Structure formats: C-alpha cells, structure tokens
C-alpha cells in the first residue's frame, strides 16, 4: 500500500529490522503512536526496487 507517498509492506520482523538499520525505511506507524513491528515504510530515497519488496511481502503474507 502507499501512505504519504511511501511504499508500506508487511515483512518478517527480522527483515524490517535489517531495512531500518540500513536506513532504507522506518517502521510504519498507522497514526496510533506505535510503530508496527512487521510493517516497513520505505524511505523515498532508498535505492531498493519497490517490486522486489512487494514480492518479498507477498511471499511472507501468502507463505
């Protein structure tokens, strides 16, 4: 999904941890003041291709 112009995907917590640590995004906050552990909001400046993250998210959700 898109939120404020950023791609938001559901990924395994460890993968989100990696992407946050590398500076590619941050944990998604749905406006409740609490970032979600398995949701990443990709930084618009990240070089990671959206299609790759979308495939990862699909595989995670649909196993």
C-alpha positions, -999 to 999 in steps of 0.1 A, spaced: 0 0 0 10 36 -3 10 60 27 22 96 24 39 87 -9 59 58 6 55 21 -1 44 3 30 49 -35 31 45 -63 57 77 -83 61 92 -106 87 103 -86 118 139 -95 112 138 -82 77 122 -50 88 150 -47 115 176 -50 87 160 -24 65 156 0 93 192 -5 104 204 1 68 184 34 66 161 22 38 130 29 58 113 30 92 86 10 110 52 21 98 30 40 123 -6 39 114 -13 71 133 -17 54 167 17 65 180 31 30 180 53 17 152 43 -17 139 69 -45 141 62 -62 108 54 -32 87 80 -11 69 75 23 53 102 26 26 122 58 25 116 76 -8 153 79 -13 160 42 -8 176 26 -39 157 -7 -32 133 -15 -60 96 -15 -49 89 -46 -70 114 -66 -50 99 -56 -17 64 -62 -30 74 -98 -39 90 -103 -5 59 -91 12 36 -113 -10 57 -143 -2 56 -135 35 19 -130 37 9 -159 14 37 -182 26 
